[in-house]
């Protein structure tokens, strides 16, 4: 599918990003390959913003948590699951077909509803919006932060 799961860092296709991490090209990302990649990222972050750096311990936990069925490495499918972002509705709002408002309504999204982010965020008319898919399959643009600073969505981590 060519939605969020098909994209990695800054729109890089997830297959290309997987290939960057899978240094030995064996079709699996081992723990050392995973950590090596983030060591490189950490060097770049030191130059820009130290506060975004993730500890090696947290990266090891993330890697171990992401393993399936006793495997020693991440398959492409397991790696893609790490790239998917979810949000939870905190205030009712409308999902629309168009990025810019007013737009044709797809349906209302309600508090506690969980949405998969497919693209974005995009800023338009002082609002931040994301392109989402709901559990019932509805797809459209939803406001994260409105033009007066009201929050409609928050990050969500499924268990």
HELIX and SHEET records of a PDB file:
HELIX    1   1 UNK A    4  UNK A    6  5                                   3    
HELIX    2   2 UNK A    9  UNK A   11  5                                   3    
HELIX    3   3 UNK A   14  UNK A   21  1                                   8    
HELIX    4   4 UNK A   31  UNK A   48  1                                  18    
HELIX    5   5 UNK A   50  UNK A   52  5                                   3    
HELIX    6   6 UNK A   56  UNK A   66  1                                  11    
HELIX    7   7 UNK A   76  UNK A   83  1                                   8    
SHEET    1   A 2 UNK A  29  UNK A  30  0                                        
SHEET    2   A 2 UNK A  73  UNK A  74 -1                                        
SHEET    1   B 5 UNK A 139  UNK A 145  0                                        
SHEET    2   B 5 UNK A 127  UNK A 134 -1                                        
SHEET    3   B 5 UNK A 114  UNK A 124 -1                                        
SHEET    4   B 5 UNK A  85  UNK A  89 -1                                        
SHEET    5   B 5 UNK A 153  UNK A 156 -1                                        
SHEET    1   C 2 UNK A  93  UNK A  96  0                                        
SHEET    2   C 2 UNK A 105  UNK A 109 -1                                        
END                                                                             
